[in-house]
Amino acid sequence: MSCEHAGAILHGYLDGELDAARASEFERHLEICPECLSALEAQETLRTALQRAQLYETAPVALRGKIRSSLPAAKPVGFGLRWMSMRWLALASAALLVAFIGWRLVPNFKGENQYQAAEMIDAHLRSLQAGHLTDVTSTDQHTVKPWFDGRLDFAPPVRDFTNDGFPLQGGRLDVLRGRAVAALVYGRRKHIVNVFVWPSSEPDVAPLEGSKLGYQWIEWRKGGMQFCAVSDTSASDLEQLQRLISQ
Amino acid sequence: MSSSDQGKGSGVLDSQERERFEQLVLPHLDAAFNLARWLLRSRTDAEDVAQEAILRAYRFFGGFHGGDARAWLLQIVRNTCYTWLEKNRPLEMKTEFDEELHSQPGTTPESLAIASDNRERLTRALETLPARFREVLVLRELEGCSYKEIAAITAIPIGTVMSALSRARHRLQQALTQRAPEEATREL
């Protein structure tokens, strides 16, 4: 492979969009081409900088309401259905109200969450030290899940999301706040995501996210399990993984 | 707008379809707003255009037959943005097409790390890029879209997404490192 060709291929490699054959061909090329290696490092630096700068701009809260009220009214589909959807709408607005109140209350818990987030990020960083990432290394959920049997007093949900761009890489035991937790490791392009899971008797909580020291975290509680995902990938990536896990 | 992002919508959905629209499309409002904000380089204009795009999506929702709702919406957002730019900032659209790149930026990872370690500077560098470079970068780096999704949204062939990103990143790198020396002297 000549370097002229490597120019664009490098980006496919960086983005994890090359097929296995082309990716390994490029990796072999990297071993003999310091120029491409340096170019790849430069691109990784740029990507990290773009992600750390948090350039994603979310819509103003008021816009959502404005758009909802500007949508033309729906045609009725007959009384029964309409009545049903009115009830559904009422239910949805009640849920929205609860979510909104929850959202307004969030800042009060911020202190505690920041503290917890710091702990998760520490655990994430620890895991990245050589040899610490996984106790069981497998992309097969049927290998990773049984591995936890007998090592924990609960069964963490383990699923592979390779098709959605989050390949399962393995799992390990970790200790957070004095209790043993499951840590599931996923890849996201060239990033590592740690998902910490432990049981909780508290009611479900919608995802709450934040960032610290260039790391993103997202925390939620569902079906008696507490989850916290930490990574240096983008916030939108973590949100996507959160949705996949919660499905 | 290309024919694939729309069907023959009556413009008014029945309540079931509306519910489906609210569940599938409205959750991507942030993605719509973010893309519009970077294409138009203005939050205020992005609010108007994102709203217009979503109303458009609502009208054409009958033509959406499942699949990737985010990519479908972003395609409409992108087209709405370009229509808006042509109408409101025609000069911007005309002067954007010099893309020849002769020089390799002689940047090292270290110099790039210094040049990009600043949100404001990154924002400015990104905003100096022509819109079609900016859009692939925003879709890839901020929105996390796959090449397939980028191809669907921007209507460029999937085979050229990789080279488009390569050129766009090259340009961003240039914008960052060319800007850096003059700022460095100002900061001294």
Interface residues (C-beta under 8 A of the other chain):
Chain A: G7 A8 I9 L10 H11 G12 D15 E17 S38 E41 A42 Q43 E44 T45 L46 R47 A49 L50 Q51 A53 Q54 L55 Y56 E57 T58 A59 P60 L63 R64 K66 I67 R68 S70 L71 P72 A73 A74 K75 P76 V77 L81 R82 S85 W88 G165 S234 S236 D237 Q240
Chain B: G11 V12 L13 D14 S15 Q16 E17 R18 E19 F21 E22 L26 L29 D30 A31 A32 F33 N34 R37 W38 R43 A46 E47 A50 Q51 I54 L55 Y58 T107 T108 P109 L112 A113 S116 D117 N118 R119 L122 T123 L126 L137 R140 E141 L142 E143 G144 S146 Y147 M162 S163 L165 S166 R169 L172 Q173 L176
